[in-house]
Amino acid sequence: MIRLAKKIKLLQHPDISLLCEHSENKIIVFERAGLIFAFNFHPTQSYSDYQIMAKAGRYQMILDSDAKEFGGHGRLVPNQEHFTLTSSSPPVGSSLPSIYIPNRTVIVLQLL
């Protein structure tokens, strides 16, 4: 995460947009520097097809803290892509990418 933050100069981008915060699920998702950061702090619960509001498009996972190289379980496919889904209620220009987010992980998505 530190390497990614340095590479994209994350701290030089002051604007942060909260996309999702769910206390009971222990999920927080925000956008900063054009990237989507999805954190699952739940100790035991993983979520499949978790939908978040984001700009419409195709996203690539550029960081997965669950990867074996970081001591994780390797439950996600490296560099996988996520596509937004249409919904009748998102704000104009937004859609719902559906993601799998394992427990105690963060994934970072970049709009392609």
PyMOL commands that set and color helices and strands:
alter all, ss='L'
color gray80, all
select helices_A, chain A and resi 2-7+10-12+68-70
alter helices_A, ss='H'
color red, helices_A
select strands_A, chain A and resi 16-22+27-32+35-40+47-51+54-55+58-64+81-85+94-101+105-111
alter strands_A, ss='S'
color yellow, strands_A
deselect
rebuild
show_as cartoon
